[in-house]
Each structure stands twice: as structure tokens, then as C-alpha cells.
Amino acid sequence: MNRNLKLIWAADATSIFGTAIYTLALTLLSFEYTDSVFGAGAILFTSIIPYFFIGVFAGVISDRVDRKKLMILCDIVRGILSLSIPVAYDLNILTVQQIVIVSFLITAFRAFFHPAIQASIPLLVEDKTQLNKVNSYIGSTQNLGMMLGPTLGGMLLIFDFNVSQLLYIDSITYFLSALFIFGVRFPETKQEMDSEKTSILKDAWKGIKFMSYKNKGIAIIMLAFASQLLVGVGVIQLGIPKILSSMNMTEGSMFGYILSAIAFSSTISSFWLATRKVKRPVIWIFSGYAVRGVAFFLLGLTSSIEYIILAALIIGFGSTISGTTMTTLLQLRTPNNMLGKVMAVRSSIGNIADAFAYLIVGGILSAFSLFISFTFITIYVLITTGLFSYLWYRSISKSDTTEIAYQSSSY
């Protein structure tokens, strides 16, 4: 692994660690300041609204400008925004309005940062046959960060830290990420210069076309991806806290430990995935979705913390085998001058679906019992998984099996 890739890896891992703490803090603050599942879901929904407006265009920008400068700017601004919440809390002036505005702006800058870093990774990998292995290793540290972030947050909450103070740590991670990116040397490509000849709207439309009717198989994969996320993050961020509340486990630290269990499973699964040779990646993607559906059903049956942890471990495994494989599939099938746009489309679809998941799952949990809610969610997940896998194999020839090989190399 070359120096530039190591630095971008470090930046990504550091940023993810902070984001995990931020997600924990935002969820708990949303519950604290609204005192309802639906109210918390509404705040979390608002935090993702920027993807409705700028997601795809952010990818176009990342393909046109200096990605290094763009990512550094995004990190610095997000660090300052995150810092504003604990400062306001300590001054006793924090309001729901500030939480909403800050989370909105952090997401807006993340919409530019994410496609830029995802598009940079394949450009820094010299041997493309190693791309999925690199993605798996990067995914392992992402998951490790998501595990350690909530764990540290939970421990600090036990030792009388308030929720908002966790964002001091989050802001520091953004500044560290910017420092790592500062040391990266990104290769300039001919495609990036050519992309400046077209308008932003035309470039955005290129990205949408590439992932829709020009690549029918990819379009089906992305629709399946969106259908899963319409409930997935809502189950984790709203469903699990409600289960814990029903068991009289209302401490934020316990929720942090559950998030850490998901991340721990994802970390181990990422290392395992790096050793596998995947000949039919689509099977892995849909299998991951089905596995998560089983975990959601288990959550609806649970009456003990042990079963919640087991479900969390299963969710982590399913998310890894589907998510990492899909990322590599997109990177391998996308030309360099389209990487930013394609990753932005994927990120926009994912985050918009996440936004609706907060409202959908929040509404379901508010209207029905835990068992009925999770049974309905499980049925939905399994039906959509079966439907889109059927559509995929009806539309794609048997010869279209894009192999993702994992070959040994000196890392």
C-alpha cells in the first residue's frame, strides 16, 4: 500500500471515528430535546435534507475541482460546526433550532466530502485487482472507528460527560482528517480536465444516466439498495433505543454499546471478506440484505440484552458483505471521470432513503407494538430483497458476473 493510500486511509478512519460519535450524540440529543421517537426521527430526517438538493451536484464538483482542497475545506468547516454545539451547551444557549441547523450544514459539507474521498481511492490503487481488498481493509477500519466511537462515547457518558460534550471529540477528528489529507498527492487525470468542458447540469445528468437506463443492472442494484435503507437506519437509530427503553435501559451508554457491537461485527466481517474470492458479487449483496432482515425479526422477538447484541452482530455482518461488495462493483464499472458523480448519486440515494427511514420507522414504532413493527419491517426487507434479486437475474445475462478477485500482495 503506497504512502498516499495510507494517508487517505488514515483520514477516512479518523473521520469515521468522529462521525460515529457525532451520530450517537445527535441521536441522543434528538431524543433529549424532543422527548419522542417521532420528534427525534424528524430531527434526524432534517439533518439529511441537503442530499435532496446538492447530492448529485456535489459529485460533479468533486470531479471538477482539486479534491484535496475540497476535502480539507469540508473537514475544517465540519469541525467548526460540530464544535459550536458543546460550546453553546456549556453556555446554556443550545436550542433545538441550533441542533437542526448545525446537523443540516454538517450533512451539506459531507455531501461534498464523501464522493471526493470515494472517487480518490481507486485512483490511488495501482493494481485494480486489489481494489476490493483495499476497500475491505478500509471498511474494517471504518467499522473499527464506528465501534470505538460509540464505546468511548458510552464510557464518557458513564463518567458524567453530557451528550453534547462528545462533540468536542468529533470536532478534533475532523481537524485530524484534514491534516492527513494535506499530505496526500492526488494524480491528475485527463478525464478531470475534460469534464470542465461541459456544464454542471450536463455532468450531473451524465451521472444519473450512467446509473439508470444506460446500466440497467446497476439501476436495479441501486433501487434494491434504496429499498433496504428505507428501514435499515431507522431500525438502528430509533428501533433499538425504543427496545432498550421498553426494557428500562434508557441510558445512552447502552445504546452506544449496541452500536459498537454492530461495528465490531462489521470489522471482523471486513477482514474475513478480504480473504474471499467473489465471483458473483450480486449474490453477496442480496444475501447481506436477507441476513439483515433475519436480524430485524430477531429484534422484534427479543426480551433480553443478549438477543439484542446477537441481532446487532448479525446486522454488522449483513451490512458488510453487501456494502463493501457494492462499493467495489461500482468503482470497477465506473470510468475515472465519472467516479465522483457516481459515488455522489449512490451517497444521495442512500442518505435520502435514510432520511425517509427515520420518518417511516418512527411512524411505525409510534403506531404499533414492537413485535408488530419489527415483523412488518422484516417482511418488507425479505420481499424487496427477493423482488430485486429476481429482477436482476431476469435482466442480466449469465455471462455478466464481474469477478472481484482478491490476490495476495505486499501491503
C-alpha positions in Angstrom: 0.0 0.0 0.0 1.6 3.3 -1.1 2.0 6.4 1.1 -0.9 8.3 -0.5 -3.3 5.5 0.1 -2.2 5.1 3.7 -2.8 8.8 4.3 -6.3 8.7 2.7 -7.0 5.6 4.7 -5.9 7.3 8.0 -8.1 10.4 7.1 -11.1 8.2 6.4 -10.7 6.1 9.6 -10.3 9.3 11.7 -13.3 10.9 10.1 -15.5 7.8 10.5 -14.5 7.6 14.2 -15.7 11.1 14.7 -18.8 10.6 12.7 -19.7 7.6 14.9 -19.5 9.8 17.9 -21.5 12.5 16.1 -24.2 10.1 15.2 -24.5 8.8 18.7 -24.6 12.4 20.1 -27.1 13.6 17.5 -29.5 10.7 18.2 -29.4 11.2 22.0 -29.7 15.0 21.7 -32.7 14.5 19.4 -34.4 12.3 22.0 -33.4 14.6 24.8 -34.7 17.8 23.2 -38.0 16.3 21.7 -38.8 13.6 24.2 -40.5 11.4 21.5 -39.5 8.8 18.9 -41.2 10.7 16.0 -39.7 14.0 17.1 -36.2 12.5 17.1 -36.9 11.0 13.7 -38.0 14.4 12.4 -34.7 16.0 13.5 -32.7 13.1 12.0 -34.7 13.5 8.8 -33.9 17.2 8.6 -30.2 16.5 9.1 -30.2 14.6 5.8 -32.3 17.1 3.7 -29.2 18.6 1.9 -28.9 15.4 -0.1 -32.2 16.2 -1.7 -30.7 19.4 -3.3 -26.9 19.1 -3.6 -26.0 15.4 -3.5 -25.6 14.8 -7.2 -24.1 18.2 -7.9 -21.6 17.7 -5.2 -20.2 14.7 -7.1 -19.9 16.9 -10.3 -18.0 19.5 -8.3 -15.7 16.8 -6.8 -14.8 15.6 -10.4 -14.0 19.2 -11.5 -12.1 20.8 -8.6 -9.0 19.9 -6.6 -10.3 17.1 -4.5 -7.6 17.6 -1.9 -8.6 21.2 -1.3 -12.3 20.3 -1.3 -11.9 17.6 1.3 -9.7 19.8 3.6 -12.2 22.6 3.4 -15.1 20.3 4.2 -13.3 18.8 7.2 -12.3 22.2 8.7 -15.9 23.6 8.3 -17.4 20.5 9.8 -15.0 20.6 12.7 -16.1 24.2 13.5 -19.8 23.4 13.1 -19.5 20.4 15.4 -17.6 22.4 18.0 -20.4 25.0 18.1 -22.9 22.6 19.8 -20.9 21.8 23.0 -19.8 25.4 23.3 -23.5 26.5 23.1 -24.5 23.8 25.6 -21.8 24.9 28.1 -23.0 28.5 27.7 -26.6 27.3 28.3 -27.8 28.6 25.0 -28.2 25.4 23.0 -31.6 25.1 21.3 -33.3 22.6 19.0 -33.0 25.1 16.2 -29.2 25.1 16.5 -29.1 21.3 16.6 -31.2 21.2 13.4 -29.2 23.9 11.6 -25.8 22.5 12.5 -26.7 19.0 11.6 -28.1 20.3 8.2 -24.8 22.1 7.4 -22.6 19.2 8.5 -24.5 17.0 6.1 -24.2 19.5 3.3 -20.4 19.5 3.6 -20.4 15.7 4.0 -22.2 15.6 0.6 -19.1 17.1 -1.0 -16.6 15.2 1.1 -17.9 11.6 0.7 -17.9 11.3 -3.1 -14.5 13.0 -3.3 -12.8 10.5 -1.0 -14.6 7.5 -2.5 -13.5 8.7 -6.0 -9.9 9.1 -4.8 -9.4 5.6 -3.6 -9.4 3.7 -6.9 -7.1 6.4 -8.4 -4.6 5.7 -5.6 -4.7 1.9 -6.1 -2.1 0.9 -8.7 -3.3 -2.7 -9.1 -7.1 -2.7 -9.7 -7.4 -6.4 -8.9 -6.6 -5.4 -5.3 -9.3 -2.8 -5.2 -11.9 -4.9 -3.3 -9.2 -6.0 -0.8 -8.3 -2.3 -0.2 -12.0 -1.5 0.2 -12.3 -4.3 2.7 -9.4 -3.1 4.7 -10.6 0.5 4.6 -14.0 -0.8 5.6 -12.5 -2.7 8.5 -11.0 0.5 10.0 -14.3 2.4 9.2 -16.1 -0.2 11.2 -13.5 -0.2 13.9 -14.0 3.6 14.2 -17.7 3.1 14.4 -17.2 0.6 17.2 -14.7 2.6 19.2 -16.6 5.9 18.7 -19.8 4.8 20.5 -17.8 2.7 23.0 -15.8 5.7 24.0 -18.9 7.9 24.0 -20.7 5.4 26.2 -17.9 5.3 28.7 -17.6 9.1 28.8 -21.4 9.3 29.5 -20.9 6.9 32.4 -18.3 9.3 33.8 -20.7 12.3 33.9 -19.9 13.7 30.5 -23.0 15.3 29.0 -24.1 14.2 25.5 -23.1 17.5 23.8 -19.6 17.3 25.1 -18.9 14.2 23.0 -18.8 16.6 20.0 -15.6 18.1 21.2 -14.0 14.8 20.2 -15.9 14.8 16.9 -14.5 18.3 16.0 -11.0 17.2 16.7 -11.3 14.2 14.4 -12.3 16.5 11.5 -9.2 18.6 12.0 -7.0 15.5 12.1 -8.6 14.2 8.9 -7.8 17.5 7.2 -4.2 17.2 8.4 -3.8 13.7 6.9 -5.4 14.7 3.6 -3.0 17.7 3.4 -0.1 15.2 2.9 -1.8 13.3 0.1 -0.6 13.7 -3.5 -3.5 13.1 -5.9 -2.8 12.2 -9.5 -4.3 14.5 -12.1 -6.2 12.7 -14.9 -7.1 13.8 -18.4 -10.7 13.0 -17.7 -10.9 15.5 -14.9 -9.7 18.3 -17.3 -12.1 17.2 -20.0 -15.0 17.3 -17.6 -14.7 21.1 -17.3 -15.8 21.5 -20.9 -19.4 20.6 -20.1 -21.9 22.4 -17.8 -22.6 21.2 -14.3 -26.2 20.3 -15.2 -25.0 18.1 -18.1 -22.3 16.5 -15.9 -24.9 15.7 -13.3 -27.2 14.2 -15.9 -24.4 12.0 -17.1 -24.0 10.5 -13.7 -27.7 9.9 -13.4 -27.9 8.3 -16.9 -24.8 6.1 -16.2 -26.6 4.6 -13.2 -30.0 4.3 -14.7 -31.1 3.3 -18.2 -27.5 3.0 -19.6 -26.7 0.4 -16.9 -29.9 -1.5 -16.2 -28.2 -3.9 -13.8 -26.6 -1.1 -11.8 -30.0 0.7 -11.7 -31.6 -2.4 -10.1 -28.8 -2.7 -7.6 -29.3 0.9 -6.6 -33.1 0.5 -6.2 -32.5 -2.5 -4.1 -30.0 -0.5 -2.0 -32.5 2.3 -1.5 -35.3 -0.1 -0.6 -33.2 -1.6 2.2 -32.2 1.8 3.6 -35.8 2.9 3.8 -36.0 1.0 7.0 -32.4 0.0 8.0 -31.0 3.1 9.7 -34.4 3.7 11.3 -34.3 0.3 13.0 -30.9 1.0 14.4 -31.2 4.6 15.4 -34.9 4.6 16.5 -36.0 0.9 16.9 -33.1 -0.2 19.2 -33.4 2.7 21.6 -37.1 2.0 21.9 -36.5 -1.7 22.6 -33.9 -0.6 25.3 -36.5 1.8 26.7 -39.1 -0.9 26.9 -36.6 -2.9 29.0 -35.9 0.1 31.3 -32.5 0.5 29.8 -32.7 4.2 29.0 -29.0 5.1 29.5 -27.3 6.4 26.4 -24.2 4.3 27.2 -26.1 1.1 26.5 -27.2 2.3 23.1 -23.5 3.2 22.4 -22.5 -0.4 23.3 -25.1 -1.8 20.8 -23.7 0.4 18.1 -20.3 -0.8 19.0 -21.4 -4.4 18.6 -22.6 -3.7 15.1 -19.3 -2.1 14.3 -17.3 -4.9 15.9 -19.1 -7.5 13.7 -18.6 -5.3 10.6 -14.9 -5.0 11.4 -14.4 -8.8 11.7 -16.5 -9.4 8.6 -14.4 -6.9 6.6 -11.2 -8.8 7.4 -12.9 -12.0 6.5 -14.2 -10.6 3.3 -10.7 -9.5 2.3 -9.7 -13.2 2.2 -12.6 -14.2 -0.1 -12.7 -14.5 -3.9 -16.1 -13.2 -5.0 -17.1 -14.4 -8.4 -20.8 -13.3 -8.3 -20.8 -10.1 -6.2 -24.6 -9.6 -6.6 -25.3 -12.8 -4.7 -23.3 -11.3 -1.8 -25.1 -8.1 -2.0 -28.6 -9.6 -1.8 -27.5 -12.2 0.8 -26.4 -9.4 3.0 -29.9 -7.8 2.7 -31.6 -11.0 3.6 -29.3 -11.6 6.6 -30.2 -8.1 8.0 -33.9 -9.0 7.6 -33.5 -12.0 9.8 -31.7 -9.8 12.4 -34.6 -7.3 12.4 -37.1 -10.2 13.1 -34.9 -11.3 16.0 -35.1 -7.8 17.4 -38.9 -8.0 17.4 -38.8 -11.2 19.4 -36.2 -10.1 21.9 -36.7 -9.8 25.6 -33.1 -9.7 26.7 -29.9 -7.7 26.1 -28.2 -10.9 24.8 -30.6 -11.2 21.9 -30.2 -7.5 21.0 -26.4 -8.0 20.9 -26.8 -11.1 18.7 -29.1 -9.2 16.3 -26.5 -6.4 16.3 -23.7 -8.8 15.3 -25.9 -10.2 12.5 -26.7 -6.7 11.2 -23.0 -5.9 11.1 -22.2 -9.0 9.1 -25.0 -8.4 6.6 -24.2 -4.8 6.1 -20.5 -5.5 5.4 -20.9 -8.2 2.8 -23.5 -6.2 0.9 -22.0 -2.7 1.3 -18.3 -3.4 0.6 -19.1 -5.6 -2.4 -21.4 -3.0 -3.9 -18.8 -0.2 -3.5 -16.2 -2.2 -5.4 -18.7 -3.2 -8.1 -19.4 0.5 -8.7 -15.8 1.5 -8.7 -14.7 -1.2 -11.1 -17.5 -0.4 -13.6 -17.1 3.4 -13.5 -14.5 5.4 -15.6 -12.3 7.8 -13.6 -14.1 11.0 -14.9 -17.4 9.6 -13.6 -16.3 8.3 -10.2 -17.3 11.4 -8.2 -20.7 11.7 -9.9 -21.5 8.0 -9.4 -20.4 8.0 -5.8 -22.4 11.1 -5.2 -25.5 9.5 -6.8 -25.0 6.5 -4.6 -24.5 8.6 -1.5 -27.5 10.8 -2.3 -29.8 7.8 -2.8 -28.5 6.2 0.5 -28.9 9.4 2.5 -32.3 10.3 1.1 -33.5 6.8 1.9 -32.0 7.2 5.4 -34.0 10.4 5.9 -37.3 8.7 5.0 -36.3 5.7 7.2 -36.4 8.0 10.2 -39.9 9.1 9.4 -41.2 5.7 8.3 -39.8 3.6 11.1 -40.5 6.4 13.6 -44.1 6.4 12.5 -44.4 2.6 12.6 -43.0 2.4 16.1 -45.3 5.1 17.3 -48.4 3.4 15.9 -47.7 -0.3 16.6 -46.2 -2.6 19.2 -42.5 -3.6 18.9 -43.4 -7.1 17.7 -45.8 -6.0 15.0 -43.5 -3.2 13.9 -40.4 -5.5 13.5 -42.5 -8.3 11.9 -43.7 -5.8 9.3 -40.2 -4.4 8.7 -38.8 -8.0 8.3 -41.5 -9.0 5.8 -40.8 -5.8 3.8 -37.0 -6.4 3.7 -37.3 -10.0 2.6 -39.9 -9.3 -0.1 -37.9 -6.4 -1.6 -34.7 -8.5 -1.5 -36.4 -11.3 -3.3 -38.1 -9.0 -5.8 -35.0 -7.1 -6.8 -32.8 -10.2 -7.0 -35.4 -11.7 -9.3 -35.4 -8.6 -11.5 -31.6 -8.6 -11.6 -31.3 -12.2 -12.8 -34.1 -11.6 -15.4 -32.3 -8.6 -16.9 -28.7 -9.6 -16.7 -27.2 -12.4 -18.8 -25.4 -15.2 -17.0 -22.1 -14.2 -18.5 -22.3 -10.8 -16.8 -20.7 -11.8 -13.5 -17.9 -9.3 -12.9 -15.4 -11.1 -10.8 -13.8 -9.3 -7.9 -10.5 -11.1 -7.2 -8.5 -11.0 -4.1 -4.9 -11.7 -4.9 -2.1 -11.6 -2.3 0.2 -8.6 -2.4 2.7 -6.9 -0.2 0.8 -4.4 1.9 
